[in-house]
């Protein structure tokens, strides 16, 4: 009746008037400081959206109870804050491979690259030697720097193909750099051997629930995080944390 009175009975809604030929997004601020988001993406922009957010919006593990909408919002927040930024594609190989050897190279996520293809890539790319042996990585910034450097991130992406949390398959290139012992508490300087990679969700979980993260190292000396049930559950069952385990902060 109102539409008939105002002569808008057959008028198209706002979305229809805007059309779908080009991408558009509208946002409205809520009274509590939040923001409503509404929009539409054309096929090209949708492909960029899917390629960027889809890997970040996957469940972080069996303990991740968020629904798709919550994971997508967290993924978008990670992108907007820059937490997803990755270094350039890194091909890892031995010097022998570059000089004619047959040993395959690999990408940071573990994907093997035939030796011949690695040499072709090297011809058209910038080659940067990266020494990973003990004492050969002068990537120690101490407590003077809060954030990891680009060089440190490149090393970490080489070492950690996925999130350090056992069972989380988020690619390392989409993870955030994490201070293992907690930089804010002064337990972990920004040194390469005190850093690892965790996805945004597990990074926040580690900060909020430090008693539910068990930190160990594998046989290669890489950090491995394992999620534990709440401490009251472990106490009731008589299964407290093992001695000598470092706890995140």
Secondary structure as UniProt FT lines:
FT   HELIX           2..6
FT   TURN            9..10
FT   HELIX           14..18
FT   STRAND          24..29
FT   TURN            31..32
FT   STRAND          35..40
FT   HELIX           43..53
FT   TURN            54..57
FT   TURN            62..63
FT   HELIX           68..81
FT   TURN            82..84
FT   STRAND          91..92
FT   HELIX           95..98
FT   TURN            99..100
FT   STRAND          105..107
FT   TURN            108..109
FT   STRAND          112..113
FT   HELIX           115..123
FT   TURN            134..135
FT   TURN            142..144
FT   HELIX           150..159
FT   TURN            166..167
FT   HELIX           172..174
FT   STRAND          176..179
FT   TURN            180..181
FT   TURN            183..186
FT   HELIX           192..194
FT   STRAND          195..198
FT   HELIX           200..208
FT   HELIX           210..212
FT   STRAND          213..217
FT   TURN            219..220
FT   STRAND          223..227
FT   HELIX           231..237
FT   TURN            243..244
//
